[in-house]
Amino acid sequence: MHSVAIEDVVIVAATITLMKTVRRPTWEIYTLVCLIEIGLHAYFGLPAIGAAAMAAGRVWLYLRHRSLLPLMAAHTLWDLFPELGRLSLPNRLMAAVLLAVLFTEIDRRLKKTAGHPPPEAPASSQPATPTHDRDCMQETGP
């Protein structure tokens, strides 16, 4: 679980945020995050290419929701997917229902959060401190 948090926070969210801050195009963000993920999973050999697909999906999720929760849910599901295939059919169905309910709830909460933007600070009509010598002269008088 720690690797999920580290990968999602450091590799995906921080990289996207920093690259958006310096106004890099979206294709560069996708490319860099995918290359980092392939490099980190290179010990898998050729299947490390699959990490690029997962990374691209996580970039898309973060750009869309601006939240770590969908990233971590998707990464956890990606890590659990091979294990789910080993379960018996009734247990697989129960896991599928549980995951569907979980992701529906996550989606509902994200939409609820997105519907309520944080309040903005009221803009004042005049600056609080003088910005020019002329302003200072008007305050002190002739």
N, CA, C and O atoms as a GROMACS GRO file, in nm:
protein
  568
    1MET      N    1   0.082  -0.120   0.000
    1MET     CA    2   0.000   0.000   0.000
    1MET      C    3   0.086   0.126   0.000
    1MET      O    4   0.047   0.228  -0.057
    2HIS      N    5   0.203   0.118   0.065
    2HIS     CA    6   0.290   0.236   0.067
    2HIS      C    7   0.339   0.270  -0.072
    2HIS      O    8   0.350   0.388  -0.107
    3SER      N    9   0.369   0.168  -0.152
    3SER     CA   10   0.418   0.196  -0.287
    3SER      C   11   0.309   0.263  -0.371
    3SER      O   12   0.339   0.347  -0.455
    4VAL      N   13   0.183   0.224  -0.348
    4VAL     CA   14   0.072   0.288  -0.420
    4VAL      C   15   0.068   0.436  -0.387
    4VAL      O   16   0.057   0.520  -0.476
    5ALA      N   17   0.078   0.469  -0.260
    5ALA     CA   18   0.072   0.609  -0.218
    5ALA      C   19   0.192   0.687  -0.273
    5ALA      O   20   0.176   0.799  -0.321
    6ILE      N   21   0.310   0.629  -0.265
    6ILE     CA   22   0.429   0.699  -0.312
    6ILE      C   23   0.422   0.721  -0.462
    6ILE      O   24   0.450   0.831  -0.511
    7GLU      N   25   0.386   0.616  -0.537
    7GLU     CA   26   0.378   0.631  -0.682
    7GLU      C   27   0.274   0.734  -0.722
    7GLU      O   28   0.299   0.817  -0.809
    8ASP      N   29   0.158   0.730  -0.659
    8ASP     CA   30   0.052   0.821  -0.698
    8ASP      C   31   0.081   0.965  -0.658
    8ASP      O   32   0.053   1.057  -0.735
    9VAL      N   33   0.135   0.984  -0.542
    9VAL     CA   34   0.161   1.121  -0.496
    9VAL      C   35   0.284   1.179  -0.564
    9VAL      O   36   0.278   1.289  -0.619
   10VAL      N   37   0.394   1.106  -0.560
   10VAL     CA   38   0.520   1.162  -0.611
   10VAL      C   39   0.528   1.157  -0.763
   10VAL      O   40   0.559   1.257  -0.827
   11ILE      N   41   0.500   1.041  -0.820
   11ILE     CA   42   0.522   1.027  -0.963
   11ILE      C   43   0.412   1.093  -1.044
   11ILE      O   44   0.439   1.166  -1.139
   12VAL      N   45   0.288   1.069  -1.007
   12VAL     CA   46   0.179   1.120  -1.090
   12VAL      C   47   0.140   1.262  -1.048
   12VAL      O   48   0.155   1.356  -1.127
   13ALA      N   49   0.091   1.279  -0.928
   13ALA     CA   50   0.036   1.409  -0.887
   13ALA      C   51   0.142   1.519  -0.885
   13ALA      O   52   0.120   1.628  -0.938
   14ALA      N   53   0.257   1.492  -0.825
   14ALA     CA   54   0.361   1.596  -0.817
   14ALA      C   55   0.416   1.629  -0.955
   14ALA      O   56   0.439   1.746  -0.986
   15THR      N   57   0.438   1.528  -1.038
   15THR     CA   58   0.490   1.553  -1.172
   15THR      C   59   0.391   1.636  -1.254
   15THR      O   60   0.430   1.731  -1.321
   16ILE      N   61   0.264   1.599  -1.248
   16ILE     CA   62   0.162   1.674  -1.323
   16ILE      C   63   0.156   1.818  -1.273
   16ILE      O   64   0.154   1.912  -1.352
   17THR      N   65   0.152   1.835  -1.142
   17THR     CA   66   0.141   1.968  -1.084
   17THR      C   67   0.261   2.055  -1.123
   17THR      O   68   0.244   2.171  -1.161
   18LEU      N   69   0.380   1.999  -1.112
   18LEU     CA   70   0.499   2.077  -1.147
   18LEU      C   71   0.503   2.109  -1.296
   18LEU      O   72   0.538   2.221  -1.335
   19MET      N   73   0.467   2.013  -1.379
   19MET     CA   74   0.471   2.039  -1.523
   19MET      C   75   0.362   2.137  -1.567
   19MET      O   76   0.382   2.216  -1.659
   20LYS      N   77   0.246   2.132  -1.501
   20LYS     CA   78   0.141   2.230  -1.532
   20LYS      C   79   0.185   2.369  -1.487
   20LYS      O   80   0.153   2.468  -1.552
   21THR      N   81   0.258   2.375  -1.375
   21THR     CA   82   0.305   2.503  -1.324
   21THR      C   83   0.398   2.571  -1.424
   21THR      O   84   0.394   2.693  -1.440
   22VAL      N   85   0.482   2.494  -1.490
   22VAL     CA   86   0.574   2.551  -1.588
   22VAL      C   87   0.514   2.548  -1.729
   22VAL      O   88   0.584   2.565  -1.829
   23ARG      N   89   0.382   2.524  -1.735
   23ARG     CA   90   0.304   2.533  -1.860
   23ARG      C   91   0.352   2.440  -1.970
   23ARG      O   92   0.362   2.480  -2.086
   24ARG      N   93   0.381   2.316  -1.934
   24ARG     CA   94   0.418   2.216  -2.034
   24ARG      C   95   0.292   2.160  -2.097
   24ARG      O   96   0.189   2.151  -2.030
   25PRO      N   97   0.297   2.121  -2.223
   25PRO     CA   98   0.178   2.065  -2.288
   25PRO      C   99   0.140   1.929  -2.229
   25PRO      O  100   0.223   1.858  -2.171
   26THR      N  101   0.016   1.895  -2.247
   26THR     CA  102  -0.037   1.770  -2.190
   26THR      C  103   0.037   1.648  -2.243
   26THR      O  104   0.061   1.554  -2.167
   27TRP      N  105   0.072   1.646  -2.370
   27TRP     CA  106   0.140   1.529  -2.425
   27TRP      C  107   0.273   1.506  -2.357
   27TRP      O  108   0.314   1.391  -2.340
   28GLU      N  109   0.343   1.613  -2.316
   28GLU     CA  110   0.469   1.597  -2.245
   28GLU      C  111   0.447   1.538  -2.106
   28GLU      O  112   0.528   1.458  -2.059
   29ILE      N  113   0.339   1.578  -2.043
   29ILE     CA  114   0.307   1.524  -1.910
   29ILE      C  115   0.282   1.374  -1.920
   29ILE      O  116   0.339   1.296  -1.844
   30TYR      N  117   0.197   1.334  -2.015
   30TYR     CA  118   0.170   1.192  -2.034
   30TYR      C  119   0.298   1.115  -2.062
   30TYR      O  120   0.323   1.010  -2.004
   31THR      N  121   0.380   1.168  -2.153
   31THR     CA  122   0.503   1.100  -2.192
   31THR      C  123   0.598   1.083  -2.074
   31THR      O  124   0.651   0.974  -2.053
   32LEU      N  125   0.620   1.189  -1.999
   32LEU     CA  126   0.714   1.181  -1.887
   32LEU      C  127   0.666   1.083  -1.780
   32LEU      O  128   0.744   1.000  -1.733
   33VAL      N  129   0.540   1.092  -1.742
   33VAL     CA  130   0.489   1.002  -1.638
   33VAL      C  131   0.496   0.857  -1.685
   33VAL      O  132   0.533   0.769  -1.608
   34CYS      N  133   0.460   0.832  -1.810
   34CYS     CA  134   0.466   0.695  -1.864
   34CYS      C  135   0.610   0.643  -1.868
   34CYS      O  136   0.634   0.527  -1.833
   35LEU      N  137   0.704   0.727  -1.908
   35LEU     CA  138   0.844   0.683  -1.911
   35LEU      C  139   0.898   0.655  -1.771
   35LEU      O  140   0.973   0.559  -1.752
   36ILE      N  141   0.860   0.736  -1.675
   36ILE     CA  142   0.902   0.712  -1.536
   36ILE      C  143   0.846   0.579  -1.488
   36ILE      O  144   0.918   0.500  -1.427
   37GLU      N  145   0.718   0.554  -1.514
   37GLU     CA  146   0.655   0.428  -1.471
   37GLU      C  147   0.721   0.307  -1.537
   37GLU      O  148   0.745   0.206  -1.471
   38ILE      N  149   0.751   0.317  -1.667
   38ILE     CA  150   0.819   0.206  -1.735
   38ILE      C  151   0.955   0.183  -1.672
   38ILE      O  152   0.995   0.068  -1.649
   39GLY      N  153   1.027   0.290  -1.644
   39GLY     CA  154   1.158   0.276  -1.580
   39GLY      C  155   1.150   0.211  -1.443
   39GLY      O  156   1.234   0.128  -1.408
   40LEU      N  157   1.050   0.249  -1.365
   40LEU     CA  158   1.036   0.191  -1.231
   40LEU      C  159   0.996   0.044  -1.235
   40LEU      O  160   1.029  -0.032  -1.144
   41HIS      N  161   0.925   0.004  -1.340
   41HIS     CA  162   0.879  -0.135  -1.349
   41HIS      C  163   0.959  -0.215  -1.451
   41HIS      O  164   0.915  -0.322  -1.494
   42ALA      N  165   1.076  -0.166  -1.490
   42ALA     CA  166   1.158  -0.233  -1.590
   42ALA      C  167   1.201  -0.373  -1.546
   42ALA      O  168   1.227  -0.458  -1.631
   43TYR      N  169   1.209  -0.397  -1.416
   43TYR     CA  170   1.248  -0.529  -1.368
   43TYR      C  171   1.148  -0.637  -1.407
   43TYR      O  172   1.180  -0.756  -1.398
   44PHE      N  173   1.026  -0.599  -1.450
   44PHE     CA  174   0.929  -0.695  -1.500
   44PHE      C  175   0.965  -0.743  -1.640
   44PHE      O  176   0.915  -0.846  -1.686
   45GLY      N  177   1.051  -0.670  -1.708
   45GLY     CA  178   1.083  -0.702  -1.846
   45GLY      C  179   0.982  -0.639  -1.940
   45GLY      O  180   0.936  -0.528  -1.916
   46LEU      N  181   0.947  -0.711  -2.046
   46LEU     CA  182   0.854  -0.659  -2.145
   46LEU      C  183   0.717  -0.620  -2.087
   46LEU      O  184   0.658  -0.523  -2.134
   47PRO      N  185   0.664  -0.692  -1.987
   47PRO     CA  186   0.536  -0.650  -1.929
   47PRO      C  187   0.538  -0.511  -1.865
   47PRO      O  188   0.433  -0.457  -1.832
   48ALA      N  189   0.656  -0.452  -1.848
   48ALA     CA  190   0.663  -0.317  -1.793
   48ALA      C  191   0.595  -0.216  -1.885
   48ALA      O  192   0.559  -0.107  -1.842
   49ILE      N  193   0.578  -0.253  -2.012
   49ILE     CA  194   0.508  -0.165  -2.106
   49ILE      C  195   0.363  -0.144  -2.057
   49ILE      O  196   0.305  -0.039  -2.080
   50GLY      N  197   0.307  -0.245  -1.990
   50GLY     CA  198   0.172  -0.232  -1.934
   50GLY      C  199   0.164  -0.122  -1.830
   50GLY      O  200   0.057  -0.064  -1.808
   51ALA      N  201   0.277  -0.092  -1.766
   51ALA     CA  202   0.279   0.017  -1.668
   51ALA      C  203   0.252   0.151  -1.736
   51ALA      O  204   0.200   0.243  -1.673
   52ALA      N  205   0.287   0.161  -1.864
   52ALA     CA  206   0.260   0.286  -1.936
   52ALA      C  207   0.110   0.307  -1.953
   52ALA      O  208   0.062   0.419  -1.941
   53ALA      N  209   0.038   0.199  -1.979
   53ALA     CA  210  -0.109   0.211  -1.992
   53ALA      C  211  -0.170   0.252  -1.860
   53ALA      O  212  -0.258   0.338  -1.856
   54MET      N  213  -0.124   0.193  -1.752
   54MET     CA  214  -0.176   0.229  -1.620
   54MET      C  215  -0.139   0.374  -1.586
   54MET      O  216  -0.221   0.448  -1.532
   55ALA      N  217  -0.017   0.414  -1.618
   55ALA     CA  218   0.026   0.551  -1.590
   55ALA      C  219  -0.058   0.651  -1.670
   55ALA      O  220  -0.098   0.754  -1.616
   56ALA      N  221  -0.083   0.621  -1.796
   56ALA     CA  222  -0.164   0.713  -1.878
   56ALA      C  223  -0.304   0.726  -1.820
   56ALA      O  224  -0.361   0.835  -1.819
   57GLY      N  225  -0.360   0.616  -1.773
   57GLY     CA  226  -0.492   0.621  -1.711
   57GLY      C  227  -0.492   0.704  -1.584
   57GLY      O  228  -0.587   0.778  -1.557
   58ARG      N  229  -0.387   0.690  -1.505
   58ARG     CA  230  -0.379   0.766  -1.380
   58ARG      C  231  -0.357   0.915  -1.408
   58ARG      O  232  -0.409   1.000  -1.334
   59VAL      N  233  -0.281   0.948  -1.512
   59VAL     CA  234  -0.265   1.089  -1.550
   59VAL      C  235  -0.401   1.146  -1.588
   59VAL      O  236  -0.438   1.255  -1.545
   60TRP      N  237  -0.475   1.071  -1.669
   60TRP     CA  238  -0.608   1.116  -1.711
   60TRP      C  239  -0.698   1.137  -1.590
   60TRP      O  240  -0.769   1.237  -1.581
   61LEU      N  241  -0.696   1.042  -1.495
   61LEU     CA  242  -0.779   1.054  -1.374
   61LEU      C  243  -0.742   1.179  -1.295
   61LEU      O  244  -0.830   1.252  -1.249
   62TYR      N  245  -0.612   1.204  -1.279
   62TYR     CA  246  -0.571   1.319  -1.199
   62TYR      C  247  -0.605   1.451  -1.269
   62TYR      O  248  -0.649   1.546  -1.205
   63LEU      N  249  -0.584   1.455  -1.400
   63LEU     CA  250  -0.618   1.577  -1.472
   63LEU      C  251  -0.769   1.603  -1.469
   63LEU      O  252  -0.812   1.718  -1.470
   64ARG      N  253  -0.847   1.498  -1.465
   64ARG     CA  254  -0.993   1.514  -1.465
   64ARG      C  255  -1.046   1.549  -1.326
   64ARG      O  256  -1.130   1.638  -1.314
   65HIS      N  257  -0.998   1.479  -1.222
   65HIS     CA  258  -1.057   1.495  -1.088
   65HIS      C  259  -0.975   1.580  -0.993
   65HIS      O  260  -1.028   1.631  -0.895
   66ARG      N  261  -0.845   1.597  -1.020
   66ARG     CA  262  -0.757   1.670  -0.928
   66ARG      C  263  -0.764   1.616  -0.786
   66ARG      O  264  -0.766   1.691  -0.688
   67SER      N  265  -0.770   1.485  -0.776
   67SER     CA  266  -0.779   1.418  -0.647
   67SER      C  267  -0.696   1.291  -0.650
   67SER      O  268  -0.684   1.227  -0.754
   68LEU      N  269  -0.637   1.256  -0.536
   68LEU     CA  270  -0.557   1.134  -0.530
   68LEU      C  271  -0.642   1.008  -0.511
   68LEU      O  272  -0.596   0.898  -0.541
   69LEU      N  273  -0.762   1.023  -0.462
   69LEU     CA  274  -0.845   0.906  -0.433
   69LEU      C  275  -0.870   0.820  -0.556
   69LEU      O  276  -0.853   0.698  -0.546
   70PRO      N  277  -0.908   0.874  -0.671
   70PRO     CA  278  -0.927   0.786  -0.788
   70PRO      C  279  -0.796   0.720  -0.833
   70PRO      O  280  -0.798   0.607  -0.881
   71LEU      N  281  -0.684   0.791  -0.818
   71LEU     CA  282  -0.556   0.732  -0.855
   71LEU      C  283  -0.524   0.610  -0.770
   71LEU      O  284  -0.485   0.505  -0.821
   72MET      N  285  -0.543   0.626  -0.641
   72MET     CA  286  -0.511   0.517  -0.550
   72MET      C  287  -0.608   0.399  -0.569
   72MET      O  288  -0.567   0.284  -0.560
   73ALA      N  289  -0.734   0.429  -0.594
   73ALA     CA  290  -0.830   0.322  -0.618
   73ALA      C  291  -0.795   0.246  -0.746
   73ALA      O  292  -0.797   0.123  -0.747
   74ALA      N  293  -0.762   0.318  -0.851
   74ALA     CA  294  -0.726   0.253  -0.978
   74ALA      C  295  -0.597   0.172  -0.963
   74ALA      O  296  -0.588   0.060  -1.016
   75HIS      N  297  -0.499   0.226  -0.894
   75HIS     CA  298  -0.372   0.155  -0.876
   75HIS      C  299  -0.392   0.030  -0.791
   75HIS      O  300  -0.336  -0.076  -0.822
   76THR      N  301  -0.471   0.040  -0.687
   76THR     CA  302  -0.498  -0.076  -0.602
   76THR      C  303  -0.570  -0.184  -0.681
   76THR      O  304  -0.538  -0.302  -0.670
   77LEU      N  305  -0.668  -0.143  -0.761
   77LEU     CA  306  -0.740  -0.240  -0.843
   77LEU      C  307  -0.646  -0.306  -0.943
   77LEU      O  308  -0.654  -0.427  -0.965
   78TRP      N  309  -0.558  -0.228  -1.004
   78TRP     CA  310  -0.460  -0.282  -1.098
   78TRP      C  311  -0.373  -0.387  -1.030
   78TRP      O  312  -0.343  -0.492  -1.088
   79ASP      N  313  -0.331  -0.359  -0.905
   79ASP     CA  314  -0.248  -0.453  -0.831
   79ASP      C  315  -0.326  -0.578  -0.788
   79ASP      O  316  -0.269  -0.686  -0.779
   80LEU      N  317  -0.455  -0.561  -0.761
   80LEU     CA  318  -0.538  -0.673  -0.716
   80LEU      C  319  -0.593  -0.758  -0.829
   80LEU      O  320  -0.636  -0.871  -0.806
   81PHE      N  321  -0.594  -0.706  -0.951
   81PHE     CA  322  -0.657  -0.775  -1.063
   81PHE      C  323  -0.609  -0.919  -1.081
   81PHE      O  324  -0.693  -1.007  -1.100
   82PRO      N  325  -0.478  -0.948  -1.076
   82PRO     CA  326  -0.436  -1.088  -1.090
   82PRO      C  327  -0.489  -1.178  -0.978
   82PRO      O  328  -0.521  -1.294  -1.001
   83GLU      N  329  -0.499  -1.123  -0.859
   83GLU     CA  330  -0.550  -1.201  -0.746
   83GLU      C  331  -0.698  -1.230  -0.761
   83GLU      O  332  -0.745  -1.338  -0.722
   84LEU      N  333  -0.773  -1.135  -0.816
   84LEU     CA  334  -0.916  -1.156  -0.835
   84LEU      C  335  -0.942  -1.271  -0.933
   84LEU      O  336  -1.043  -1.341  -0.920
   85GLY      N  337  -0.854  -1.290  -1.028
   85GLY     CA  338  -0.869  -1.398  -1.125
   85GLY      C  339  -0.854  -1.536  -1.064
   85GLY      O  340  -0.900  -1.634  -1.122
   86ARG      N  341  -0.792  -1.545  -0.949
   86ARG     CA  342  -0.771  -1.675  -0.882
   86ARG      C  343  -0.888  -1.714  -0.791
   86ARG      O  344  -0.892  -1.826  -0.740
   87LEU      N  345  -0.981  -1.622  -0.770
   87LEU     CA  346  -1.095  -1.652  -0.682
   87LEU      C  347  -1.196  -1.740  -0.754
   87LEU      O  348  -1.202  -1.746  -0.877
   88SER      N  349  -1.277  -1.809  -0.673
   88SER     CA  350  -1.386  -1.888  -0.731
   88SER      C  351  -1.491  -1.792  -0.786
   88SER      O  352  -1.492  -1.673  -0.752
   89LEU      N  353  -1.580  -1.842  -0.871
   89LEU     CA  354  -1.679  -1.757  -0.937
   89LEU      C  355  -1.768  -1.681  -0.838
   89LEU      O  356  -1.786  -1.561  -0.856
   90PRO      N  357  -1.824  -1.746  -0.734
   90PRO     CA  358  -1.907  -1.669  -0.640
   90PRO      C  359  -1.828  -1.558  -0.569
   90PRO      O  360  -1.879  -1.448  -0.548
   91ASN      N  361  -1.704  -1.588  -0.533
   91ASN     CA  362  -1.622  -1.486  -0.467
   91ASN      C  363  -1.585  -1.373  -0.563
   91ASN      O  364  -1.576  -1.257  -0.523
   92ARG      N  365  -1.563  -1.407  -0.691
   92ARG     CA  366  -1.536  -1.304  -0.791
   92ARG      C  367  -1.655  -1.212  -0.808
   92ARG      O  368  -1.640  -1.090  -0.818
   93LEU      N  369  -1.774  -1.270  -0.810
   93LEU     CA  370  -1.895  -1.189  -0.824
   93LEU      C  371  -1.913  -1.097  -0.703
   93LEU      O  372  -1.948  -0.980  -0.717
   94MET      N  373  -1.889  -1.151  -0.583
   94MET     CA  374  -1.900  -1.068  -0.462
   94MET      C  375  -1.797  -0.954  -0.467
   94MET      O  376  -1.828  -0.841  -0.432
   95ALA      N  377  -1.675  -0.986  -0.509
   95ALA     CA  378  -1.572  -0.882  -0.519
   95ALA      C  379  -1.611  -0.778  -0.623
   95ALA      O  380  -1.587  -0.658  -0.602
   96ALA      N  381  -1.669  -0.820  -0.734
   96ALA     CA  382  -1.711  -0.726  -0.838
   96ALA      C  383  -1.819  -0.633  -0.787
   96ALA      O  384  -1.816  -0.513  -0.814
   97VAL      N  385  -1.915  -0.688  -0.713
   97VAL     CA  386  -2.022  -0.604  -0.657
   97VAL      C  387  -1.965  -0.506  -0.556
   97VAL      O  388  -1.999  -0.388  -0.557
   98LEU      N  389  -1.878  -0.555  -0.470
   98LEU     CA  390  -1.815  -0.469  -0.369
   98LEU      C  391  -1.735  -0.357  -0.436
   98LEU      O  392  -1.745  -0.241  -0.394
   99LEU      N  393  -1.657  -0.390  -0.537
   99LEU     CA  394  -1.580  -0.288  -0.607
   99LEU      C  395  -1.670  -0.189  -0.680
   99LEU      O  396  -1.641  -0.069  -0.683
  100ALA      N  397  -1.779  -0.238  -0.739
  100ALA     CA  398  -1.873  -0.148  -0.808
  100ALA      C  399  -1.934  -0.049  -0.710
  100ALA      O  400  -1.946   0.070  -0.740
  101VAL      N  401  -1.973  -0.098  -0.592
  101VAL     CA  402  -2.030  -0.009  -0.490
  101VAL      C  403  -1.924   0.091  -0.443
  101VAL      O  404  -1.953   0.209  -0.427
  102LEU      N  405  -1.804   0.042  -0.421
  102LEU     CA  406  -1.695   0.129  -0.376
  102LEU      C  407  -1.666   0.240  -0.476
  102LEU      O  408  -1.656   0.357  -0.439
  103PHE      N  409  -1.653   0.204  -0.603
  103PHE     CA  410  -1.622   0.305  -0.704
  103PHE      C  411  -1.739   0.398  -0.730
  103PHE      O  412  -1.718   0.515  -0.764
  104THR      N  413  -1.860   0.350  -0.716
  104THR     CA  414  -1.976   0.437  -0.728
  104THR      C  415  -1.977   0.541  -0.618
  104THR      O  416  -2.006   0.658  -0.642
  105GLU      N  417  -1.945   0.499  -0.497
  105GLU     CA  418  -1.940   0.592  -0.384
  105GLU      C  419  -1.826   0.693  -0.401
  105GLU      O  420  -1.843   0.812  -0.372
  106ILE      N  421  -1.712   0.647  -0.449
  106ILE     CA  422  -1.600   0.739  -0.475
  106ILE      C  423  -1.640   0.842  -0.579
  106ILE      O  424  -1.615   0.961  -0.562
  107ASP      N  425  -1.703   0.795  -0.688
  107ASP     CA  426  -1.747   0.886  -0.794
  107ASP      C  427  -1.850   0.986  -0.742
  107ASP      O  428  -1.844   1.104  -0.778
  108ARG      N  429  -1.943   0.941  -0.659
  108ARG     CA  430  -2.045   1.030  -0.602
  108ARG      C  431  -1.980   1.138  -0.517
  108ARG      O  432  -2.016   1.255  -0.526
  109ARG      N  433  -1.885   1.099  -0.434
  109ARG     CA  434  -1.817   1.197  -0.348
  109ARG      C  435  -1.734   1.296  -0.428
  109ARG      O  436  -1.729   1.415  -0.395
  110LEU      N  437  -1.669   1.248  -0.533
  110LEU     CA  438  -1.590   1.338  -0.616
  110LEU      C  439  -1.680   1.439  -0.686
  110LEU      O  440  -1.647   1.557  -0.695
  111LYS      N  441  -1.794   1.393  -0.736
  111LYS     CA  442  -1.887   1.485  -0.802
  111LYS      C  443  -1.944   1.585  -0.703
  111LYS      O  444  -1.964   1.702  -0.736
  112LYS      N  445  -1.970   1.540  -0.582
  112LYS     CA  446  -2.022   1.630  -0.479
  112LYS      C  447  -1.918   1.736  -0.444
  112LYS      O  448  -1.951   1.854  -0.430
  113THR      N  449  -1.793   1.694  -0.430
  113THR     CA  450  -1.685   1.787  -0.400
  113THR      C  451  -1.664   1.885  -0.515
  113THR      O  452  -1.642   2.004  -0.493
  114ALA      N  453  -1.670   1.835  -0.638
  114ALA     CA  454  -1.649   1.921  -0.754
  114ALA      C  455  -1.762   2.023  -0.769
  114ALA      O  456  -1.741   2.129  -0.827
  115GLY      N  457  -1.880   1.992  -0.717
  115GLY     CA  458  -1.993   2.084  -0.727
  115GLY      C  459  -1.986   2.200  -0.631
  115GLY      O  460  -2.059   2.297  -0.646
  116HIS      N  461  -1.899   2.192  -0.532
  116HIS     CA  462  -1.885   2.298  -0.432
  116HIS      C  463  -1.743   2.352  -0.434
  116HIS      O  464  -1.660   2.306  -0.355
  117PRO      N  465  -1.713   2.447  -0.522
  117PRO     CA  466  -1.577   2.503  -0.525
  117PRO      C  467  -1.549   2.580  -0.395
  117PRO      O  468  -1.641   2.632  -0.332
  118PRO      N  469  -1.422   2.587  -0.357
  118PRO     CA  470  -1.388   2.661  -0.235
  118PRO      C  471  -1.423   2.808  -0.250
  118PRO      O  472  -1.410   2.864  -0.359
  119PRO      N  473  -1.466   2.871  -0.142
  119PRO     CA  474  -1.502   3.014  -0.152
  119PRO      C  475  -1.378   3.098  -0.180
  119PRO      O  476  -1.269   3.070  -0.129
  120GLU      N  477  -1.396   3.200  -0.262
  120GLU     CA  478  -1.285   3.288  -0.295
  120GLU      C  479  -1.284   3.406  -0.199
  120GLU      O  480  -1.388   3.448  -0.148
  121ALA      N  481  -1.166   3.459  -0.177
  121ALA     CA  482  -1.152   3.576  -0.092
  121ALA      C  483  -1.212   3.696  -0.164
  121ALA      O  484  -1.193   3.711  -0.285
  122PRO      N  485  -1.283   3.782  -0.093
  122PRO     CA  486  -1.341   3.899  -0.160
  122PRO      C  487  -1.231   3.993  -0.208
  122PRO      O  488  -1.132   4.016  -0.139
  123ALA      N  489  -1.251   4.045  -0.326
  123ALA     CA  490  -1.153   4.138  -0.383
  123ALA      C  491  -1.182   4.278  -0.330
  123ALA      O  492  -1.297   4.322  -0.330
  124SER      N  493  -1.079   4.345  -0.286
  124SER     CA  494  -1.098   4.482  -0.238
  124SER      C  495  -1.085   4.577  -0.357
  124SER      O  496  -1.018   4.548  -0.455
  125SER      N  497  -1.151   4.692  -0.345
  125SER     CA  498  -1.149   4.788  -0.456
  125SER      C  499  -1.020   4.868  -0.458
  125SER      O  500  -0.980   4.918  -0.563
  126GLN      N  501  -0.953   4.880  -0.344
  126GLN     CA  502  -0.829   4.956  -0.338
  126GLN      C  503  -0.723   4.869  -0.271
  126GLN      O  504  -0.754   4.787  -0.184
  127PRO      N  505  -0.598   4.887  -0.312
  127PRO     CA  506  -0.492   4.811  -0.244
  127PRO      C  507  -0.480   4.856  -0.098
  127PRO      O  508  -0.506   4.972  -0.064
  128ALA      N  509  -0.442   4.762  -0.012
  128ALA     CA  510  -0.432   4.792   0.131
  128ALA      C  511  -0.315   4.885   0.162
  128ALA      O  512  -0.322   4.964   0.255
  129THR      N  513  -0.209   4.876   0.084
  129THR     CA  514  -0.093   4.962   0.109
  129THR      C  515  -0.066   5.045  -0.016
  129THR      O  516  -0.098   5.001  -0.127
  130PRO      N  517  -0.010   5.163  -0.001
  130PRO     CA  518   0.020   5.246  -0.119
  130PRO      C  519   0.118   5.174  -0.209
  130PRO      O  520   0.212   5.108  -0.163
  131THR      N  521   0.096   5.187  -0.340
  131THR     CA  522   0.183   5.119  -0.434
  131THR      C  523   0.274   5.214  -0.511
  131THR      O  524   0.373   5.170  -0.569
  132HIS      N  525   0.243   5.340  -0.511
  132HIS     CA  526   0.323   5.437  -0.584
  132HIS      C  527   0.350   5.557  -0.494
  132HIS      O  528   0.282   5.576  -0.393
  133ASP      N  529   0.450   5.637  -0.531
  133ASP     CA  530   0.480   5.759  -0.456
  133ASP      C  531   0.361   5.854  -0.457
  133ASP      O  532   0.335   5.921  -0.358
  134ARG      N  533   0.289   5.859  -0.569
  134ARG     CA  534   0.173   5.946  -0.580
  134ARG      C  535   0.067   5.907  -0.475
  134ARG      O  536   0.004   5.994  -0.414
  135ASP      N  537   0.049   5.776  -0.453
  135ASP     CA  538  -0.046   5.731  -0.353
  135ASP      C  539  -0.002   5.774  -0.213
  135ASP      O  540  -0.084   5.813  -0.130
  136CYS      N  541   0.128   5.766  -0.187
  136CYS     CA  542   0.180   5.805  -0.057
  136CYS      C  543   0.159   5.956  -0.037
  136CYS      O  544   0.127   5.999   0.074
  137MET      N  545   0.176   6.034  -0.141
  137MET     CA  546   0.158   6.178  -0.131
  137MET      C  547   0.013   6.212  -0.104
  137MET      O  548  -0.015   6.305  -0.028
  138GLN      N  549  -0.081   6.139  -0.162
  138GLN     CA  550  -0.222   6.167  -0.141
  138GLN      C  551  -0.262   6.138   0.003
  138GLN      O  552  -0.348   6.206   0.059
  139GLU      N  553  -0.200   6.036   0.064
  139GLU     CA  554  -0.233   6.002   0.202
  139GLU      C  555  -0.180   6.104   0.300
  139GLU      O  556  -0.245   6.135   0.399
  140THR      N  557  -0.060   6.156   0.273
  140THR     CA  558   0.002   6.249   0.368
  140THR      C  559  -0.043   6.393   0.344
  140THR      O  560  -0.034   6.478   0.433
  141GLY      N  561  -0.092   6.419   0.224
  141GLY     CA  562  -0.137   6.555   0.195
  141GLY      C  563  -0.027   6.643   0.142
  141GLY      O  564   0.089   6.600   0.140
  142PRO      N  565  -0.059   6.769   0.097
  142PRO     CA  566   0.042   6.859   0.037
  142PRO      C  567   0.134   6.920   0.138
  142PRO      O  568   0.223   6.997   0.103
   0.00000   0.00000   0.00000
